[in-house]
Amino acid sequence: MAEDKKMTLIHRDISWLSFNHRVLQEAEDPAVPLFERIKFLAIYSSNLDEFFRVRAAHHRNLMRLGKKTQKKLEFSPKHVIKDILEIVNEQQEKVSHIFETQIIPDLKRNGIRILRRLDLNDEQQHFVEEYFSDNLLPFVQPVLLVKGMVRPFLNNAELYLSLHLKRKGKPNSQSEFAIVKVPSDYSPRFVEIPKAEDGHDIIILDDIVRHNVSLFFPGYDIIDTYSIKLTRDAELYIDDEFQGDLISKIKKSLNKRNVGPPSRFVYDRDMPKNLMAFLMDTFELDFADIIREGRYHNNFDFFKFPSFGNEHLKNNPLPPIPYDELEKVDDFFGAIKAKEHLIHVPYQSYDSVVRFFEEAANDPDVTHIKIVQYRVARKSKIMNAMIKAVKSGKQVMVFVEIKARFDEEANLKWGEKLEQAGVQVFYSFPGLKVHSKLALIRREKNGVGELYSYLGTGNFHEGTATVYSDLGLFTSDERLTSEVARVFNFLETVKLPQTEFKHLLVGQFNLRSSLMNKIEREIKHAKAGHKAHMILKMNSLEDLEIIQKLYEASNAGVKIDLIVRGICCLVPQIKGYSENINAISIVDRYLEHARIFWFKNHKENELYLSSADFMKRNLSYRIETAFPIYNEEIKSEIKSFLDLQLTDNVKARILDKKRTNIYHKTQNDMSIRSQIEMYYRILRKTESKIIHK
């Protein structure tokens, strides 16, 4: 197994594959509602597609470096690729098993049948032939392959069928091969056909093409067909460029993204070896490029699998709980000035965040609005509020990060729209990403300026706020708002702040050093005989300097609880390194996205919320923000949430060196599913406040 050489670590990409296995576990779990299991198959597939387009492609590029350069790396890219392929091939066997032996039978038991060609009756065959003629015929693009002469271009992530052919009447003739496109970009992947009995009959688009493909090769017998797909390198390779027009470079790179070099070729594992060898030669592939899958690829299309109104086969609805203290008050900014407010989405409604900007746009006392946008919703009420505000004469500044991977184009379009409306737009720094989740509003009352800020762990994105678990703080505390203003001043002027940040931890300034100091402080407390404890919740833990410090803390007797959703390169419970470190990961109906850092600090109990993971890129190459929670009631609320997650014995998995993702079991006889329990805790608290009004 690929491991970094200098200390006990799991390579980040091997660890990420273990995270994606946890997603696959949800698809496998019979306790998860059927359509949610189908959705988890889609999530697994979507995740893996991006992984190969970015991370696996990165390792292939490293393999092209000279041997001397490769020796300087912490790992062997060749070995990492080998491990990746072994793990993914094994996971793909599980995907096929889940789909064939669990999902399809469970759908059938609920009156939904997925049919193949040989299952169709005469009426259904006629429907499939007409559907093909009416909807697909112009887009199939048949190509007869000729060795060394015909090498068609395979579009990124599009589906094709490879055909094994023999000339009619000549069964002993040499095999010939062809490909046709499965036009899922022109037609739904799942097509309902006339039902043979009660319920719903569905055929997958690939099988409609299979049924009709002989039309294109009248002089041949179709021996069999096998699905294939090619994904291409999606990296723009501009993050470290420091000269030239960054916007222009990104626009040009986006045009090239879908024609990049291959990063993965997937094929039906039943494909015969002679056809596989022919395709590898035709498309200039080697064994490091190919992945075995089942009969169907692009399982992310299962996001659109029809449910036919079977709501009982989905999660029970948990409608967002209104945060009335901000959503229903007449004086919105007065309510923030009176006290700080914390919201926890998606358990609570995102409406108070949207109202923060809409109130600012409408309030005649507001003079300035500033916001950082990393990922923007396609239809964004927040951005529309920015446009409305500038039209009413307010000074509006939006920092748009245009290097947010796979959101570059959308962010560029929003930036142009905002500029056209008169908003002052700032874009990415070369070599640096801005990932902070900050907003600032200035009001002027009786000649006195007041600052209000929203600091969060998640993007200002109305869509993800319904599925990502994030925390956000509304505050007028001058200790925080004045430093938020200094962050924005840096983003606008690129001039270093004249004074140090004392409250915020900000990437490029004091984030890394402050985190290291806080871990060191716990070490000193432990050595002095005091109880020392940290609870660190994040998406990813990869930074080597931080990991080394956590190992040091463990050896000093500091108790460390980690809640890490994705990558965890640190290995808990290893003698001499991490006996005092426990780590879990929670994968459930909501994506765990909040970053929370709690330090016992003897009796002080410090707590920070952050946009940053413990990754080298976050701590060294981004503008990130971690902000302290000073309000004791809010601090207690967040700490109780952390404690709840640490007792999860339904959806939490143990992170260890073997990466088996064993479910976390506790001494508690009761089942504790932290996300569901959190929702009802907030609901009970909200209802109690209403009763006592």
C-alpha positions in Angstrom: 0.0 0.0 0.0 1.3 3.5 -0.9 2.4 5.3 2.2 4.4 8.4 2.7 8.0 7.6 3.7 8.8 9.9 6.6 6.1 9.0 9.2 3.1 6.8 9.7 0.7 8.1 7.1 -1.9 7.0 4.6 -1.6 8.6 1.2 -4.2 11.3 0.7 -5.7 9.7 -2.4 -5.9 6.2 -0.9 -7.6 7.8 2.1 -10.0 9.6 -0.3 -11.0 6.3 -1.9 -11.8 5.0 1.6 -14.1 7.9 2.0 -15.8 7.1 -1.3 -16.2 3.5 0.0 -18.2 5.0 3.0 -20.5 6.5 0.4 -20.8 3.1 -1.2 -21.7 1.6 2.2 -24.8 3.8 2.3 -25.9 2.4 -1.1 -25.4 -1.1 0.4 -27.2 -0.5 3.6 -30.7 -2.0 3.5 -31.8 0.4 6.3 -31.4 3.3 3.9 -34.5 4.0 1.8 -34.3 2.5 -1.7 -34.2 5.8 -3.6 -31.6 7.2 -1.2 -29.5 4.1 -1.9 -29.8 4.8 -5.6 -28.8 8.4 -4.9 -25.7 7.2 -3.1 -24.7 5.1 -6.1 -24.9 8.4 -8.1 -22.8 10.3 -5.5 -20.2 7.5 -5.5 -20.0 7.6 -9.3 -19.9 11.4 -9.5 -17.1 11.5 -6.9 -15.1 8.9 -8.6 -15.4 10.7 -12.0 -14.0 13.9 -10.5 -11.3 12.0 -8.7 -9.9 10.5 -11.9 -10.2 13.8 -13.8 -8.1 15.6 -11.2 -6.2 13.4 -8.8 -5.4 10.3 -10.9 -4.5 12.7 -13.8 -2.2 14.5 -11.4 -0.3 11.2 -10.7 0.0 10.4 -14.3 1.6 13.7 -14.9 4.0 13.0 -12.1 4.9 9.7 -13.7 6.1 11.7 -16.8 8.7 13.5 -14.7 12.3 12.3 -14.7 13.5 9.7 -12.2 15.6 12.2 -10.3 12.6 14.5 -9.8 10.3 11.6 -8.8 12.8 10.5 -6.1 12.3 13.9 -4.4 8.6 13.1 -3.9 7.2 11.8 -0.7 5.7 8.8 -2.5 6.0 6.9 -5.8 3.3 8.0 -8.3 3.5 4.7 -10.1 2.8 2.8 -6.9 -0.1 5.2 -6.0 -1.7 4.6 -9.4 -1.3 0.9 -9.0 -3.0 1.0 -5.6 -5.7 3.3 -6.9 -6.6 0.8 -9.7 -6.6 -2.2 -7.4 -8.9 -0.4 -4.9 -11.3 1.0 -7.5 -11.5 -2.3 -9.4 -12.5 -4.0 -6.1 -15.0 -1.2 -5.4 -16.5 -1.5 -8.8 -17.2 -5.2 -8.2 -19.2 -4.1 -5.2 -21.1 -1.5 -7.2 -22.2 -4.1 -9.7 -23.1 -6.5 -6.9 -25.2 -3.8 -5.1 -27.0 -2.9 -8.3 -27.6 -6.4 -9.7 -28.5 -8.2 -6.4 -30.0 -5.5 -4.3 -31.2 -2.4 -6.2 -32.9 -4.2 -9.2 -34.7 -6.8 -7.0 -35.8 -4.1 -4.5 -37.2 -1.9 -7.4 -39.0 -4.9 -8.8 -40.6 -5.6 -5.4 -41.9 -2.1 -5.5 -43.4 -2.4 -9.0 -40.5 -0.8 -10.9 -38.8 -3.1 -13.4 -35.5 -2.4 -15.3 -35.7 -4.4 -18.5 -33.1 -5.5 -20.9 -33.5 -6.2 -24.6 -34.3 -9.9 -24.2 -37.0 -9.0 -21.6 -39.1 -7.0 -24.0 -42.4 -8.2 -25.4 -43.5 -7.3 -29.0 -45.2 -4.1 -28.0 -42.2 -2.9 -26.0 -39.8 -3.8 -28.8 -41.9 -1.7 -31.2 -41.9 1.2 -28.7 -38.1 1.0 -28.3 -37.6 0.9 -32.1 -39.8 4.0 -32.6 -38.2 5.8 -29.7 -34.8 5.2 -31.3 -36.0 6.4 -34.7 -37.7 9.5 -33.4 -35.2 10.6 -30.7 -31.7 9.0 -31.1 -31.0 8.2 -34.8 -29.2 11.4 -35.8 -26.9 11.3 -32.7 -25.5 7.8 -32.6 -22.5 8.5 -34.8 -21.5 4.9 -35.8 -17.8 4.4 -36.7 -16.3 1.2 -38.1 -12.8 0.9 -36.6 -9.8 0.1 -38.9 -6.6 -0.7 -37.2 -4.0 2.0 -37.6 -6.3 4.1 -39.7 -9.5 5.1 -37.9 -9.1 6.6 -34.4 -12.3 8.5 -33.5 -12.2 11.1 -30.7 -14.1 10.0 -27.6 -15.8 12.9 -25.8 -15.2 13.3 -22.1 -17.5 11.2 -19.9 -19.8 10.4 -22.7 -21.1 6.8 -23.2 -20.2 4.6 -26.2 -20.9 1.0 -27.1 -18.1 -1.0 -28.6 -19.3 -3.6 -31.1 -17.9 -7.0 -31.9 -18.9 -7.7 -35.6 -18.5 -10.5 -38.2 -19.5 -10.3 -41.8 -22.9 -11.8 -42.6 -22.7 -15.4 -43.8 -19.1 -15.7 -42.8 -19.0 -17.0 -39.2 -15.3 -17.9 -39.5 -14.3 -14.5 -40.8 -12.0 -12.2 -38.9 -13.6 -10.2 -36.1 -14.2 -6.5 -36.8 -15.0 -3.8 -34.4 -17.0 -0.5 -34.3 -18.2 2.1 -31.8 -21.5 4.0 -31.5 -22.4 6.8 -29.2 -25.1 6.4 -26.5 -26.7 9.9 -26.8 -27.5 10.5 -23.1 -26.9 14.2 -23.7 -30.0 14.2 -26.0 -32.3 11.8 -24.2 -33.0 10.8 -20.6 -30.9 7.8 -19.5 -34.0 6.0 -18.1 -37.0 5.7 -20.4 -40.4 4.4 -19.3 -41.9 2.0 -21.8 -45.4 0.4 -22.1 -45.8 -1.8 -19.0 -46.5 -5.5 -19.3 -48.3 -5.6 -15.9 -49.0 -3.3 -13.0 -46.2 -0.9 -12.1 -43.6 0.7 -14.3 -41.3 -0.8 -16.8 -38.0 1.1 -17.6 -35.2 0.5 -20.1 -31.8 2.1 -19.8 -30.9 4.2 -22.9 -27.8 2.1 -23.5 -30.1 -0.9 -24.1 -32.3 1.0 -26.6 -29.2 1.7 -28.6 -28.1 -2.0 -28.3 -31.5 -3.1 -29.6 -31.2 -0.9 -32.7 -27.5 -0.8 -33.5 -27.7 -3.4 -36.3 -29.4 -0.8 -38.5 -26.0 0.9 -39.0 -24.1 -2.3 -40.0 -26.4 -4.1 -42.4 -23.6 -6.3 -43.8 -22.6 -7.6 -40.4 -23.8 -9.8 -37.6 -23.5 -8.2 -34.2 -21.8 -10.7 -32.0 -22.1 -8.6 -28.9 -21.9 -5.0 -27.5 -19.9 -3.7 -24.6 -20.1 -0.3 -23.0 -17.0 2.0 -22.7 -16.3 5.6 -21.5 -13.3 7.8 -21.4 -12.7 10.6 -18.9 -10.2 13.4 -19.5 -7.8 15.4 -17.4 -9.8 18.4 -16.0 -7.0 20.3 -14.3 -6.5 23.8 -15.6 -2.8 24.0 -14.4 -3.0 27.7 -13.7 -3.1 27.8 -9.8 0.6 28.7 -9.6 0.8 31.2 -12.4 1.7 34.6 -11.2 1.9 36.6 -14.5 -0.6 37.5 -17.2 -4.3 37.9 -17.4 -5.7 35.2 -15.1 -9.3 35.5 -16.3 -8.2 35.2 -20.0 -6.1 32.1 -19.1 -9.0 30.4 -17.3 -11.4 31.1 -20.2 -8.9 29.5 -22.6 -8.3 26.6 -20.4 -12.0 25.9 -19.9 -12.2 25.4 -23.7 -9.5 22.8 -23.5 -10.8 20.9 -20.4 -12.9 18.4 -22.4 -10.2 17.6 -24.9 -7.4 16.9 -22.3 -5.4 13.7 -22.2 -7.2 10.5 -21.0 -7.3 10.0 -17.3 -9.5 6.9 -17.2 -11.0 4.4 -19.7 -13.8 2.3 -18.2 -15.1 -0.8 -19.9 -17.6 -3.6 -19.4 -15.7 -6.3 -17.5 -17.3 -9.0 -19.7 -15.5 -7.6 -22.8 -13.4 -10.2 -24.6 -9.6 -9.7 -24.4 -9.2 -9.3 -28.2 -11.6 -6.4 -28.3 -10.0 -4.8 -25.2 -6.5 -5.1 -26.8 -7.9 -3.6 -30.1 -9.4 -0.6 -28.2 -6.2 0.0 -26.2 -4.2 0.1 -29.4 -6.8 2.3 -31.1 -7.0 4.9 -28.3 -3.3 4.6 -27.3 -4.1 3.4 -23.8 -2.0 1.3 -21.3 -3.0 -0.8 -18.4 -2.7 2.1 -16.0 -5.5 3.8 -17.9 -8.2 1.2 -17.7 -10.8 0.3 -15.1 -13.3 -2.6 -15.1 -16.9 -1.7 -14.5 -20.2 -3.4 -15.0 -22.6 -3.3 -17.9 -23.4 0.4 -17.3 -21.2 3.5 -16.8 -22.0 7.1 -15.7 -24.0 5.9 -12.7 -24.2 9.6 -11.7 -27.2 9.6 -14.0 -29.0 7.9 -11.2 -29.5 11.3 -9.7 -32.3 11.5 -12.3 -33.8 8.1 -11.8 -37.6 8.4 -11.8 -39.3 7.8 -8.5 -42.9 7.6 -9.8 -44.2 9.3 -6.7 -42.9 6.7 -4.3 -42.1 9.1 -1.5 -42.2 6.3 1.0 -39.0 5.0 -0.6 -37.1 8.2 0.2 -35.9 9.8 3.4 -38.6 11.1 5.7 -38.8 14.9 5.0 -37.0 17.1 7.6 -38.2 20.6 6.5 -35.7 23.3 7.5 -36.7 24.9 10.9 -37.3 28.6 10.7 -34.9 30.8 12.8 -37.6 33.2 13.9 -35.2 35.4 15.9 -34.0 36.8 12.6 -36.6 35.7 10.0 -39.6 37.3 11.8 -38.2 40.4 13.5 -39.0 43.8 12.3 -35.6 45.3 13.1 -33.2 42.8 11.5 -30.0 44.6 12.2 -31.2 45.6 15.7 -31.6 41.9 16.5 -28.0 41.2 15.5 -26.8 44.2 17.4 -28.6 43.0 20.5 -26.9 39.6 20.4 -25.0 37.2 18.2 -27.0 34.5 16.3 -25.9 31.1 15.1 -27.6 29.1 12.4 -27.0 25.5 11.5 -28.1 24.5 8.0 -29.8 22.5 6.6 -31.4 21.8 10.0 -32.4 25.4 10.1 -33.6 27.6 7.3 -31.1 29.6 5.2 -33.7 32.4 4.9 -32.0 34.5 7.5 -28.8 34.6 5.4 -30.7 35.6 2.3 -32.5 38.2 4.4 -29.2 39.6 5.7 -28.4 40.7 2.1 -31.9 41.6 1.1 -32.4 43.8 4.2 -29.0 45.5 3.4 -30.1 46.2 -0.2 -33.4 47.8 1.0 -32.1 49.6 4.2 -31.5 53.3 3.5 -28.9 53.3 6.4 -26.7 50.7 4.7 -23.8 52.3 2.8 -21.5 49.3 2.0 -21.9 45.6 1.3 -19.0 43.2 0.8 -19.0 39.4 0.2 -16.7 36.6 -0.8 -18.1 34.2 -3.3 -16.4 30.9 -3.9 -19.3 28.9 -5.4 -22.4 30.7 -6.5 -25.9 29.2 -7.0 -27.1 29.3 -10.6 -30.2 31.2 -9.4 -28.9 33.3 -6.5 -31.1 35.6 -4.4 -28.0 36.8 -2.7 -26.4 38.0 -6.0 -29.6 39.5 -7.0 -29.7 41.5 -3.8 -26.1 42.7 -4.6 -27.4 44.0 -7.9 -30.4 45.6 -6.3 -28.2 47.3 -3.7 -25.8 48.9 -6.2 -28.8 50.2 -8.2 -30.1 51.9 -5.1 -26.8 53.7 -4.7 -24.9 51.6 -2.2 -21.3 50.7 -2.6 -21.1 46.9 -3.3 -18.0 44.8 -3.5 -18.0 41.1 -4.5 -14.8 39.0 -4.5 -15.4 36.2 -7.0 -13.0 33.2 -6.8 -12.7 32.0 -10.4 -10.5 29.1 -9.6 -13.2 27.1 -7.8 -12.8 23.8 -9.6 -15.7 23.0 -12.0 -17.4 26.3 -11.0 -15.0 28.5 -12.9 -17.4 29.2 -15.8 -20.4 29.9 -13.6 -18.4 32.2 -11.4 -17.1 34.1 -14.4 -20.6 34.6 -15.7 -21.8 35.9 -12.4 -18.8 38.2 -12.2 -19.6 39.7 -15.6 -23.3 40.1 -14.7 -22.4 41.9 -11.5 -19.9 44.2 -13.2 -22.5 45.1 -15.8 -24.8 46.1 -13.0 -22.2 48.4 -11.5 -20.9 46.1 -8.7 -17.2 46.4 -7.9 -15.9 42.9 -8.7 -12.5 41.6 -7.7 -11.2 38.3 -9.0 -8.7 35.6 -8.0 -5.1 36.2 -7.0 -2.5 34.3 -9.1 -1.2 31.4 -7.1 -3.7 31.8 -4.3 -7.4 30.9 -3.8 -9.7 32.9 -1.6 -11.9 30.3 0.3 -13.1 32.4 3.3 -16.9 32.6 3.8 -17.3 36.2 4.9 -19.7 39.1 4.4 -19.7 42.6 5.8 -22.3 45.3 5.9 -21.8 48.9 7.0 -24.7 51.0 8.3 -24.6 54.6 9.3 -26.9 55.8 12.0 -26.8 59.4 13.2 -23.4 59.9 11.7 -22.0 56.8 13.4 -20.8 53.8 11.4 -21.8 50.3 12.4 -20.4 47.0 11.1 -22.3 43.7 10.8 -20.8 40.5 9.6 -21.7 37.0 8.7 -19.0 34.4 9.1 -19.6 30.9 8.0 -18.1 27.5 7.3 -20.0 27.1 3.9 -20.4 29.0 0.7 -23.1 31.6 0.1 -25.0 29.1 -2.0 -28.8 28.6 -1.5 -28.6 25.2 -3.2 -25.9 23.5 -1.1 -27.5 25.0 2.1 -30.2 22.4 1.8 -27.8 19.4 1.8 -24.5 20.6 3.4 -24.3 20.7 7.2 -22.7 24.2 7.9 -22.6 26.8 10.6 -22.9 30.5 10.3 -22.5 33.4 12.8 -24.3 36.8 12.6 -22.4 39.3 14.7 -21.8 43.0 15.3 -18.9 42.3 17.8 -16.3 44.9 16.9 -13.5 42.5 17.7 -14.7 40.4 14.8 -16.2 42.9 12.4 -13.2 45.2 12.4 -10.9 42.3 11.5 -13.3 41.1 8.8 -13.1 44.6 7.4 -9.3 44.3 7.3 -9.6 41.0 5.4 -11.7 42.7 2.7 -9.3 45.6 2.6 -6.5 43.2 1.8 -8.7 41.5 -0.9 -9.3 44.9 -2.5 -5.9 46.5 -2.2 -3.5 43.5 -1.9 -1.7 45.5 0.8 -0.7 43.7 4.0 -2.6 44.7 7.1 -0.7 47.2 9.2 -1.6 45.4 12.5 -1.8 41.8 13.3 -5.0 39.8 13.5 -5.8 39.2 17.2 -9.1 37.4 16.9 -9.5 35.9 13.4 -7.1 33.3 12.2 -6.4 34.2 8.5 -4.6 32.2 5.9 -1.4 33.8 4.7 -1.1 35.7 8.0 -1.6 33.7 11.2 -3.8 30.7 10.5 -1.1 28.0 10.4 1.1 29.4 13.2 -1.9 30.0 15.5 -3.2 26.4 15.0 0.3 25.0 15.7 0.6 27.2 18.8 -2.8 26.0 20.1 -1.8 22.4 19.7 1.5 23.2 21.4 -0.4 24.8 24.3 -2.3 21.6 24.8 1.0 19.7 24.9 2.3 22.0 27.6 -0.9 21.6 29.7 -0.6 17.8 29.4 3.1 17.9 30.5 2.1 20.1 33.4 -0.3 17.4 34.6 -3.5 19.1 33.5 -6.2 17.4 31.4 -5.5 18.3 27.8 -8.1 17.6 25.0 -8.9 18.7 21.5 -11.9 17.9 19.3 -11.2 18.7 15.6 -13.9 18.4 13.0 -13.1 19.0 9.3 -13.5 17.6 5.8 -9.9 16.6 5.3 -6.7 16.1 7.4 -3.6 16.0 5.2 -1.1 18.6 6.2 2.2 16.9 7.3 3.3 19.6 9.7 0.0 19.5 11.5 -0.1 15.7 11.6 3.4 15.6 13.1 2.3 18.0 15.8 -0.8 15.9 16.5 1.3 12.8 16.9 3.6 14.8 19.3 0.5 15.9 21.2 -0.7 12.3 21.5 2.6 11.1 22.8 2.5 14.0 25.4 -0.8 12.6 26.7 -3.2 15.0 24.9 -6.6 13.4 24.2 -7.6 14.0 20.6 -10.9 13.3 19.0 -11.1 13.7 15.2 -14.3 13.9 13.1 -13.1 13.8 9.5 -15.5 13.3 6.7 -13.1 12.7 3.9 -9.3 12.4 3.6 -7.5 11.5 6.8 -3.8 10.8 6.3 -3.2 10.6 10.0 -3.4 7.0 11.4 -5.0 6.8 14.8 -4.2 4.2 17.5 -0.7 3.4 16.4 1.8 2.7 19.1 4.4 5.4 19.4 2.4 7.8 17.3 -1.2 8.1 18.1 -2.4 6.0 21.1 -4.5 9.0 22.3 -6.1 9.8 19.0 -9.5 8.5 18.0 -11.0 9.3 14.6 -14.4 8.8 13.1 -16.2 9.8 9.9 -19.9 10.4 9.5 -21.6 9.8 6.1 -25.4 10.3 6.2 -28.2 12.1 4.4 -26.4 15.5 4.8 -22.8 16.3 3.7 -20.8 17.1 6.8 -19.1 20.3 5.8 -18.6 22.4 9.0 -15.0 22.9 10.3 -14.9 23.2 14.1 -11.8 23.3 16.3 -12.3 23.0 20.1 -9.3 23.3 22.5 -9.8 22.6 26.2 -6.9 25.0 27.0 -7.0 24.0 30.7 -10.3 25.7 31.8 -10.8 28.2 28.9 -12.5 26.0 26.3 -11.6 27.8 23.1 -13.8 27.1 20.0 -13.3 28.2 16.4 -15.4 27.8 13.3 -13.6 27.8 10.0 -13.6 27.6 6.2 -10.3 25.7 6.4 -9.4 22.1 6.4 -6.1 20.8 7.7 -4.6 20.5 4.3 -1.4 22.1 2.9 -3.4 23.9 0.2 -5.8 25.4 2.8 -3.1 26.4 5.3 -0.4 27.6 2.8 -2.0 28.6 -0.5 -5.5 30.1 0.4 -7.1 32.9 2.2 -9.0 31.0 4.8 -10.6 32.3 8.0 -11.1 30.7 11.4 -13.2 32.8 13.8 -13.6 32.4 17.6 -16.9 31.9 19.3 -17.0 34.2 22.3 -20.7 33.9 23.2 -20.8 31.2 25.9 -24.3 30.0 25.0 -23.4 29.5 21.4 -20.1 27.9 22.3 -22.0 25.4 24.5 -24.4 24.7 21.7 -21.6 23.9 19.3 -19.7 21.8 21.8 -22.8 19.7 22.5 -23.1 19.1 18.7 -19.5 17.8 18.7 -20.2 15.6 21.7 -23.3 14.3 19.9 -21.4 13.4 16.8 -18.7 11.6 18.9 -21.5 9.3 20.3 -23.0 8.5 16.9 -23.3 4.7 16.7 -25.4 4.5 13.5 -23.6 6.4 10.8 -20.1 7.0 12.2 -17.3 4.8 11.0 -13.9 4.3 12.7 -10.9 5.6 10.8 -7.9 3.3 11.1 -4.9 2.0 9.2 -6.7 -0.8 7.6 -9.4 1.5 6.1 -12.2 -1.1 6.7 -14.7 1.6 7.7 -16.1 -0.4 10.5 -19.2 1.2 12.1 -18.5 3.0 15.3 -20.1 1.3 18.3 -20.5 2.9 21.8 -21.4 1.8 25.3 -24.8 3.4 24.8 -27.5 0.8 24.3 -29.6 3.3 22.3 -29.1 4.0 18.7 -27.8 7.5 18.2 -27.8 8.9 14.7 -26.4 12.4 15.2 -27.8 14.1 12.2 -31.4 13.1 13.0 -30.9 13.7 16.7 -29.5 17.2 15.9 -32.6 18.1 13.8 -35.0 17.2 16.6 -32.9 18.9 19.3 -33.1 22.1 17.3 -36.8 21.5 16.7 -37.5 21.0 20.4 -35.6 24.1 21.3 -37.4 26.2 18.7 -40.8 24.9 19.9 -39.9 25.6 23.5 -39.1 29.2 22.7 -42.4 29.6 20.9 -44.3 28.2 23.9 -42.5 30.5 26.3 -43.1 33.7 24.3 
